Amino acid sequence: MQLFAGLALGLWLATSHAATPLAVAVGIDKPPYVEAGGQSGLEVEIARAALLRAGFRPAFRPLPPSRGLEQLGQGRVGAMLSLAPGARPGLYYSQPLLHYHNRAIFRAADRLVLRDVADLARYRVAAFQNAHALFGPRYAEVVSAHPAYREYGDQSLLGPLLYRGRVDVVIADVDVFATQEALRGHTPCTRPRLALADILPPSPRHAAFARAADRDAFDRALSALRAEGALTRLRQRFLIPRVSALHPWDCGSDADAARDPTSR
């Protein structure tokens, strides 16, 4: 983290004489992607590196998603993290900064059968806020008619709901879920093992810009950073020390079986 901070500072010093100020709306904290009031986290640091390289001087402003979109449409901010394409017409969307790894998470011992989104209708389900709008019409149709489906703005609640048996399935990004566990001081082997079901569509996350020229400059910089391996190194720096070794489904010699209980 310190190494990357030094790199970002060096880039800023090298370009600050000509850098263009750019206000960037960022949503609520969602470790490991957005942290420290929108000033850090994997997604923020990817955007920061690309914006600095593109000749901008970004100022990240934490805003609820609805207010961020409103201010972007009014020109009060010049960009926003992080959105699915088409979140609002008239904006210019970048190439993906990263892909969220959303999965259905459940206790391995329950041996639930989850081969398709429709299978969620048989279980009590908790998801993060606005999940119903992110996974396509079929998911929206299933959960809208499901009396035991709830969404929560505070994702730190999802783990306790699952471990205490209040729900059968949690819909969450695996890195967000594991980071919340780490922040609570949990380690992989202190609770029942978990299993994952990969039944949700890919979830790329994009930056949106008010101006096409800004989006194009950002995309060129992001492509260059990706080609140089900088994005891979940044992901490793954020996720490997803090998340990957703490995934609660990686505990035990039969962890691979836990990922796919239907194979047993």
C-alpha positions as CSV (number, residue, x, y, z in Angstrom):
1,M,0.0,0.0,0.0
2,Q,2.9,2.4,0.9
3,L,4.7,1.5,-2.3
4,F,1.6,2.3,-4.4
5,A,1.0,5.5,-2.5
6,G,4.5,6.6,-3.4
7,L,3.9,5.7,-7.0
8,A,0.7,7.7,-7.1
9,L,2.5,10.7,-5.5
10,G,5.3,10.5,-8.0
11,L,2.8,10.5,-10.9
12,W,1.0,13.5,-9.3
13,L,4.2,15.4,-8.9
14,A,5.2,14.7,-12.4
15,T,1.9,15.9,-13.9
16,S,0.6,18.4,-11.4
17,H,1.8,21.4,-13.3
18,A,-0.5,20.5,-16.2
19,A,-3.1,18.3,-14.5
20,T,-6.8,19.1,-14.9
21,P,-8.9,19.0,-11.7
22,L,-11.7,16.4,-11.8
23,A,-14.3,15.8,-9.1
24,V,-15.2,12.1,-8.9
25,A,-18.2,10.8,-7.1
26,V,-17.7,7.6,-5.1
27,G,-20.3,5.5,-3.3
28,I,-20.4,4.4,0.3
29,D,-17.5,2.4,1.8
30,K,-17.4,-1.2,0.5
31,P,-14.0,-2.8,1.5
32,P,-11.9,-3.9,-0.2
33,Y,-13.1,-1.8,-3.2
34,V,-14.0,1.5,-1.6
35,E,-12.6,2.5,1.8
36,A,-11.6,5.5,4.0
37,G,-14.6,7.6,3.0
38,G,-14.0,7.0,-0.7
39,Q,-10.3,7.9,-0.5
40,S,-8.9,4.5,-0.9
41,G,-9.7,0.9,-1.8
42,L,-8.9,-1.2,-4.8
43,E,-11.4,0.4,-7.2
44,V,-10.5,3.9,-6.1
45,E,-6.8,3.3,-6.5
46,I,-7.3,1.8,-10.0
47,A,-9.3,4.9,-11.0
48,R,-6.7,7.2,-9.3
49,A,-3.8,5.7,-11.2
50,A,-5.6,5.9,-14.5
51,L,-6.8,9.5,-14.0
52,L,-3.3,10.6,-12.9
53,R,-1.8,9.0,-16.0
54,A,-4.5,10.6,-18.2
55,G,-3.5,14.1,-16.9
56,F,-6.2,14.7,-14.3
57,R,-6.0,15.7,-10.6
58,P,-8.8,13.7,-9.1
59,A,-10.7,14.7,-6.0
60,F,-12.9,11.8,-4.7
61,R,-16.2,12.8,-3.2
62,P,-18.2,10.2,-1.2
63,L,-21.9,10.4,-2.2
64,P,-24.8,8.1,-2.2
65,P,-25.3,6.6,-5.7
66,S,-28.5,8.6,-6.4
67,R,-26.9,11.9,-5.5
68,G,-23.7,11.0,-7.3
69,L,-25.7,10.3,-10.5
70,E,-27.6,13.6,-10.0
71,Q,-24.5,15.6,-9.6
72,L,-22.9,14.0,-12.6
73,G,-25.9,14.8,-14.7
74,Q,-25.7,18.5,-13.4
75,G,-22.0,18.8,-14.1
76,R,-21.1,19.3,-10.4
77,V,-18.8,16.2,-10.7
78,G,-17.1,15.1,-13.8
79,A,-17.0,11.3,-13.2
80,M,-18.5,8.6,-11.0
81,L,-17.4,5.2,-9.6
82,S,-18.6,2.6,-10.1
83,L,-21.6,1.8,-12.4
84,A,-23.0,-0.8,-14.7
85,P,-23.3,0.6,-18.3
86,G,-26.6,2.3,-18.9
87,A,-27.2,3.3,-15.3
88,R,-28.3,6.7,-16.7
89,P,-28.6,7.8,-20.4
90,G,-26.3,10.6,-21.6
91,L,-23.2,9.5,-19.8
92,Y,-20.0,8.1,-21.2
93,Y,-18.9,4.8,-19.7
94,S,-15.4,3.5,-19.5
95,Q,-14.1,0.0,-20.1
96,P,-14.4,-2.1,-16.9
97,L,-12.1,-1.2,-14.0
98,L,-12.7,-4.6,-12.5
99,H,-15.3,-7.4,-12.2
100,Y,-17.1,-8.2,-9.0
101,H,-17.2,-11.8,-8.0
102,N,-20.9,-12.1,-6.9
103,R,-21.9,-15.6,-5.8
104,A,-24.6,-17.4,-3.8
105,I,-22.9,-18.2,-0.5
106,F,-24.3,-20.8,1.9
107,R,-23.2,-23.2,4.7
108,A,-21.5,-26.2,3.1
109,A,-23.2,-28.6,5.6
110,D,-26.6,-27.6,4.4
111,R,-25.8,-29.2,0.9
112,L,-28.2,-26.8,-0.9
113,V,-28.8,-27.4,-4.6
114,L,-28.2,-24.1,-6.5
115,R,-27.8,-24.7,-10.2
116,D,-29.8,-21.7,-11.4
117,V,-31.2,-18.4,-10.2
118,A,-34.7,-20.0,-10.1
119,D,-33.4,-22.3,-7.3
120,L,-33.2,-19.3,-4.9
121,A,-37.0,-19.4,-4.6
122,R,-36.7,-22.5,-2.4
123,Y,-34.5,-20.7,0.2
124,R,-34.4,-17.7,2.6
125,V,-32.1,-15.3,0.8
126,A,-30.3,-12.1,1.9
127,A,-28.6,-9.9,-0.6
128,F,-26.8,-6.5,-0.8
129,Q,-28.9,-3.4,-1.6
130,N,-30.1,-3.0,-5.2
131,A,-29.0,-6.6,-6.1
132,H,-32.4,-7.0,-7.7
133,A,-31.5,-4.4,-10.4
134,L,-28.0,-5.7,-11.2
135,F,-28.4,-9.4,-12.3
136,G,-30.8,-9.2,-15.2
137,P,-34.5,-9.6,-15.7
138,R,-34.7,-13.3,-14.6
139,Y,-33.1,-12.6,-11.2
140,A,-35.4,-9.6,-10.8
141,E,-38.4,-11.7,-11.6
142,V,-37.5,-14.5,-9.2
143,V,-36.8,-12.3,-6.2
144,S,-39.7,-9.9,-6.7
145,A,-42.1,-12.8,-6.2
146,H,-40.0,-14.3,-3.3
147,P,-41.4,-13.6,0.2
148,A,-38.2,-14.7,1.9
149,Y,-35.9,-12.4,0.0
150,R,-34.4,-9.3,1.6
151,E,-31.8,-6.7,0.6
152,Y,-29.5,-4.9,3.1
153,G,-27.6,-1.6,2.7
154,D,-25.1,-2.7,5.4
155,Q,-23.3,-5.7,3.9
156,S,-21.6,-6.4,7.3
157,L,-25.0,-7.9,8.3
158,L,-24.9,-10.7,5.7
159,G,-22.4,-12.9,7.5
160,P,-24.1,-12.9,10.9
161,L,-27.5,-13.6,9.2
162,L,-26.0,-16.7,7.5
163,Y,-24.0,-18.0,10.5
164,R,-26.9,-17.6,12.9
165,G,-29.2,-19.5,10.5
166,R,-31.5,-16.5,9.9
167,V,-31.1,-17.1,6.1
168,D,-30.0,-20.0,4.0
169,V,-28.2,-18.1,1.2
170,V,-26.4,-14.8,0.9
171,I,-25.8,-13.0,-2.4
172,A,-22.6,-11.1,-2.2
173,D,-19.2,-10.4,-3.8
174,V,-16.9,-12.9,-2.3
175,D,-14.1,-10.4,-1.6
176,V,-16.5,-7.9,0.1
177,F,-17.9,-10.8,2.2
178,A,-14.5,-12.0,3.2
179,T,-13.2,-8.6,4.0
180,Q,-16.2,-7.9,6.3
181,E,-15.3,-11.2,8.1
182,A,-11.7,-10.1,8.4
183,L,-12.7,-6.7,9.8
184,R,-14.7,-8.4,12.5
185,G,-11.5,-10.3,13.5
186,H,-12.7,-13.7,12.2
187,T,-10.4,-16.3,10.8
188,P,-11.4,-19.0,8.3
189,C,-11.8,-21.9,10.7
190,T,-13.8,-20.4,13.5
191,R,-17.2,-20.9,11.9
192,P,-18.9,-23.5,9.7
193,R,-17.4,-23.9,6.2
194,L,-19.1,-22.2,3.4
195,A,-19.9,-23.2,-0.2
196,L,-20.2,-21.0,-3.3
197,A,-22.6,-21.4,-6.2
198,D,-21.8,-19.5,-9.4
199,I,-25.3,-18.8,-10.7
200,L,-25.0,-15.0,-11.3
201,P,-24.0,-13.2,-14.5
202,P,-20.6,-11.3,-14.7
203,S,-20.6,-8.0,-12.9
204,P,-18.2,-5.5,-14.6
205,R,-17.9,-2.1,-12.9
206,H,-17.2,1.0,-14.9
207,A,-16.5,4.7,-14.4
208,A,-19.0,7.1,-16.0
209,F,-18.0,10.5,-17.3
210,A,-19.9,13.7,-18.2
211,R,-17.6,14.2,-21.3
212,A,-16.6,11.7,-23.9
213,A,-13.1,13.2,-24.2
214,D,-12.5,12.5,-20.5
215,R,-13.7,9.0,-20.8
216,D,-11.5,8.4,-23.9
217,A,-8.4,9.7,-22.1
218,F,-9.2,7.5,-19.0
219,D,-9.6,4.4,-21.2
220,R,-6.3,5.0,-22.9
221,A,-4.5,5.3,-19.5
222,L,-6.3,2.3,-18.1
223,S,-5.3,0.1,-21.1
224,A,-1.7,1.2,-20.7
225,L,-1.7,0.3,-17.0
226,R,-3.3,-3.1,-17.7
227,A,-0.7,-3.8,-20.4
228,E,2.1,-3.0,-18.0
229,G,0.7,-5.4,-15.3
230,A,0.0,-2.5,-12.9
231,L,-3.6,-3.5,-12.3
232,T,-2.7,-7.1,-11.5
233,R,-0.1,-5.9,-9.0
234,L,-2.6,-3.5,-7.5
235,R,-5.2,-6.2,-7.1
236,Q,-2.6,-8.5,-5.5
237,R,-1.5,-5.8,-3.1
238,F,-5.1,-5.2,-1.9
239,L,-6.6,-8.6,-1.9
240,I,-3.9,-11.2,-1.2
241,P,-2.8,-9.9,2.2
242,R,-6.3,-9.0,3.4
243,V,-8.8,-11.2,1.8
244,S,-7.6,-14.3,-0.1
245,A,-6.1,-16.0,2.9
246,L,-9.1,-15.2,5.0
247,H,-11.9,-16.7,2.8
248,P,-14.0,-18.7,5.2
249,W,-14.7,-21.3,2.5
250,D,-11.0,-22.2,2.2
251,C,-10.7,-23.9,5.6
252,G,-10.2,-27.6,5.7
253,S,-8.7,-30.2,3.4
254,D,-12.0,-30.7,1.5
255,A,-12.4,-27.0,0.6
256,D,-12.7,-27.8,-3.1
257,A,-15.7,-30.1,-2.4
258,A,-17.3,-27.4,-0.4
259,R,-17.3,-25.1,-3.4
260,D,-19.6,-27.6,-5.3
261,P,-21.6,-29.7,-3.0
262,T,-23.7,-31.0,-5.9
263,S,-20.7,-33.0,-7.1
264,R,-20.9,-35.2,-4.0
